[in-house]
């Protein structure tokens, strides 16, 4: 599991909850002067995931307004950027003479060391809190110099299309399901997050050349991987299809994946086989024909599916299913039962 922590104001008495939240904001982002009609009982929660140099925070809180005054900026100037994705509610932010009104699936970008203002309104009457997912990034972690990023401060960016949509999906997945990843993945995921942030900011600067080549390459590969995962069930998915979808040549595609230590074709095949293995041993799908499972994940020809599966795992899909379902049944009877290896190998 990724390193994480949770702050839930309901863990303390109602009169202490707002102060608890102010302390959290000061520690994780930058001190703000916050106003809210819910100070008497500020029910809020923050789930913080550590990704190397960056933090991803899943916030839920009542409607509020926050101001980082010039005085607060002089007293403490943490060198961090904040990239906030509105998930629920309406918001607004201002910095450096620019301001933006935000709705769901939109980003706001600001510098935590400078004065700024934020407002986020939930549906107080409907008891729907404001929600946001925030990436907190040290200045030094971004490959773009502060003077180049200044035009973006206080500006709105889409989280529903292009690189912005990919970044939004990444942040939401990490913040909501940190248990799906290993602690050893922390550094790699942090790099992916920084690459996506850098590329999105570079696009909005209309100067992608300002983003280092290595960052652009990794961000493009991440985008390609996401595309492949979304289209695994399409039997026509191939390296050429992936290249065409991203407007690069097949040669460029293969060159990009050289650093991944896997070919594009093998990456597609391994992902498809992984989905097939999962479905074959899912008790809820035990009545689904093996051929239907193969076709669902891009293997429409039964004989071809059987050959590919056997070559990869030493047994055919039917034997894998039988062994896997038997293991699942044994686990239900005895949760401590040892794992069954369908191949019978040590």
ChimeraX attribute file (.defattr): number of C-alpha atoms within 10 A of each C-alpha:
attribute: neighborCount
match mode: 1-to-1
recipient: residues
	/A:1	14
	/A:2	20
	/A:3	16
	/A:4	17
	/A:5	11
	/A:6	12
	/A:7	15
	/A:8	15
	/A:9	21
	/A:10	14
	/A:11	11
	/A:12	11
	/A:13	9
	/A:14	14
	/A:15	12
	/A:16	16
	/A:17	21
	/A:18	20
	/A:19	13
	/A:20	17
	/A:21	22
	/A:22	15
	/A:23	13
	/A:24	15
	/A:25	15
	/A:26	13
	/A:27	11
	/A:28	14
	/A:29	20
	/A:30	24
	/A:31	24
	/A:32	22
	/A:33	12
	/A:34	18
	/A:35	13
	/A:36	15
	/A:37	12
	/A:38	15
	/A:39	18
	/A:40	12
	/A:41	16
	/A:42	22
	/A:43	20
	/A:44	20
	/A:45	19
	/A:46	21
	/A:47	18
	/A:48	22
	/A:49	24
	/A:50	22
	/A:51	24
	/A:52	14
	/A:53	15
	/A:54	21
	/A:55	21
	/A:56	24
	/A:57	27
	/A:58	24
	/A:59	20
	/A:60	21
	/A:61	21
	/A:62	23
	/A:63	23
	/A:64	18
	/A:65	18
	/A:66	17
	/A:67	18
	/A:68	20
	/A:69	16
	/A:70	12
	/A:71	9
	/A:72	17
	/A:73	18
	/A:74	11
	/A:75	11
	/A:76	14
	/A:77	15
	/A:78	19
	/A:79	15
	/A:80	23
	/A:81	25
	/A:82	22
	/A:83	20
	/A:84	23
	/A:85	29
	/A:86	25
	/A:87	21
	/A:88	20
	/A:89	19
	/A:90	19
	/A:91	22
	/A:92	20
	/A:93	24
	/A:94	22
	/A:95	22
	/A:96	16
	/A:97	9
	/A:98	14
	/A:99	18
	/A:100	17
	/A:101	17
	/A:102	22
	/A:103	18
	/A:104	17
	/A:105	19
	/A:106	22
	/A:107	26
	/A:108	27
	/A:109	24
	/A:110	26
	/A:111	27
	/A:112	25
	/A:113	23
	/A:114	22
	/A:115	20
	/A:116	24
	/A:117	19
	/A:118	22
	/A:119	19
	/A:120	24
	/A:121	20
	/A:122	20
	/A:123	14
	/A:124	14
	/A:125	7
	/A:126	7
	/A:127	9
	/A:128	16
	/A:129	21
	/A:130	23
	/A:131	25
	/A:132	23
	/A:133	25
	/A:134	25
	/A:135	26
	/A:136	21
	/A:137	22
	/A:138	17
	/A:139	18
	/A:140	13
	/A:141	14
	/A:142	17
	/A:143	14
	/A:144	17
	/A:145	11
	/A:146	13
	/A:147	7
	/A:148	13
	/A:149	17
	/A:150	16
	/A:151	14
	/A:152	20
	/A:153	23
	/A:154	25
	/A:155	22
	/A:156	24
	/A:157	22
	/A:158	19
	/A:159	22
	/A:160	16
	/A:161	12
	/A:162	12
	/A:163	20
	/A:164	23
	/A:165	16
	/A:166	20
	/A:167	25
	/A:168	26
	/A:169	15
	/A:170	16
	/A:171	19
	/A:172	19
	/A:173	12
	/A:174	22
	/A:175	24
	/A:176	14
	/A:177	12
	/A:178	19
	/A:179	13
	/A:180	11
	/A:181	14
	/A:182	11
	/A:183	15
	/A:184	11
	/A:185	13
	/A:186	18
	/A:187	15
	/A:188	11
	/A:189	19
	/A:190	18
	/A:191	19
	/A:192	19
	/A:193	22
	/A:194	22
	/A:195	25
	/A:196	25
	/A:197	23
	/A:198	22
	/A:199	28
	/A:200	25
	/A:201	23
	/A:202	21
	/A:203	17
	/A:204	15
	/A:205	16
	/A:206	10
	/A:207	12
	/A:208	16
	/A:209	12
	/A:210	18
	/A:211	19
	/A:212	15
	/A:213	11
	/A:214	10
	/A:215	19
	/A:216	20
	/A:217	16
	/A:218	20
	/A:219	25
	/A:220	19
	/A:221	18
	/A:222	17
	/A:223	17
	/A:224	19
	/A:225	15
	/A:226	14
	/A:227	15
	/A:228	22
	/A:229	13
	/A:230	10
	/A:231	16
	/A:232	20
	/A:233	18
	/A:234	15
	/A:235	14
	/A:236	12
	/A:237	15
	/A:238	17
	/A:239	21
	/A:240	16
	/A:241	13
	/A:242	20
	/A:243	17
	/A:244	13
	/A:245	11
	/A:246	13
	/A:247	11
	/A:248	12
	/A:249	14
	/A:250	15
	/A:251	11
	/A:252	12
	/A:253	22
	/A:254	17
	/A:255	13
	/A:256	16
	/A:257	17
	/A:258	12
	/A:259	12
	/A:260	13
	/A:261	8
	/A:262	12
	/A:263	17
	/A:264	23
	/A:265	13
	/A:266	11
	/A:267	18
	/A:268	20
	/A:269	19
	/A:270	14
	/A:271	15
	/A:272	20
	/A:273	21
	/A:274	12
	/A:275	16
	/A:276	24
	/A:277	18
	/A:278	13
	/A:279	20
	/A:280	27
	/A:281	20
	/A:282	16
	/A:283	15
	/A:284	9
	/A:285	13
	/A:286	14
	/A:287	9
	/A:288	13
	/A:289	12
	/A:290	20
	/A:291	16
	/A:292	13
	/A:293	22
	/A:294	26
	/A:295	18
	/A:296	18
	/A:297	21
	/A:298	21
	/A:299	25
	/A:300	17
	/A:301	13
	/A:302	14
	/A:303	11
	/A:304	12
	/A:305	22
	/A:306	19
	/A:307	14
	/A:308	16
	/A:309	21
	/A:310	15
	/A:311	11
	/A:312	13
	/A:313	13
	/A:314	16
	/A:315	16
	/A:316	18
	/A:317	24
	/A:318	13
	/A:319	14
	/A:320	21
	/A:321	22
	/A:322	14
	/A:323	19
	/A:324	22
	/A:325	17
	/A:326	16
	/A:327	19
	/A:328	18
	/A:329	14
	/A:330	16
	/A:331	14
	/A:332	11
	/A:333	10
	/A:334	10
	/A:335	10
	/A:336	9
	/A:337	13
	/A:338	10
	/A:339	11
	/A:340	15
	/A:341	12
	/A:342	18
	/A:343	13
	/A:344	9
	/A:345	7
	/A:346	4
